[in-house]
Amino acid sequence: NDGHSVASIGWHSSSPQDSLNAVERAAKAFQENQDPRARDTILESLPRLKEALESDIPSRRESAAAAVGAVAGCSGEFYGRISDLFLAAMKDPVGSVRLRAAKAFAEQLYFLRGALEAFRPAVPAMETALRDSDPWVRNSAAQALGHLGGVGTTEAFSALVRTMGDAHYVTRQTATISLGKYGPRAVAPLLRALK
């Protein structure tokens, strides 16, 4: 046993927090080596993730959002299965919930190689997140759009160009770096930003 089975990662743990952390670990294990036990753990967790995202307790929703973001970003297959939960987390009224979902999603996309086309449906949610009231949500959305540069839409490209003028300096910097991942069409806006 390499530590990724349902029992060993703690999904059946008495602590909801431990269970949600276990799902994040399973998503990372699946992304790293396509472990079928990690896949089974993730699939088994989907109803509980939905339940946790609907909790009245913001900290529980934060943990669920991090797990959902990690699962959504670990493969195109899982994004397709969990996109409704990911989009719900991105619309949560609490900024820290939105942040945990966007940040986990962006972090997982960073390590993903190829098959980005499956994530095209996430682009509008990340474009919307670039207008979030929380600057760190905007920053994570800019990171995600950079990782999705190959499948980013014209709207995403334009949103990143606008975000280069964000009030938050880290978000501006991230948008600029992310824009560079869109290839030759990014040259003109990047040169304008240097002036």
Salt bridges, closest charged atoms under 4 A:
ASP2 OD2 - ARG37 NH2 3.12
ASP35 OD1 - ARG37 NE 3.46
GLU44 OE2 - HIS12 NE2 3.32
GLU54 OE2 - LYS50 NZ 2.57
GLU77 OE2 - ARG39 NH2 2.37
GLU77 OE2 - ARG81 NE 3.40
ASP92 OD2 - ARG61 NE 2.73
GLU117 OE2 - ARG120 NE 2.67
ASP132 OD2 - ARG98 NE 2.51
ASP166 OD2 - ARG138 NE 2.70
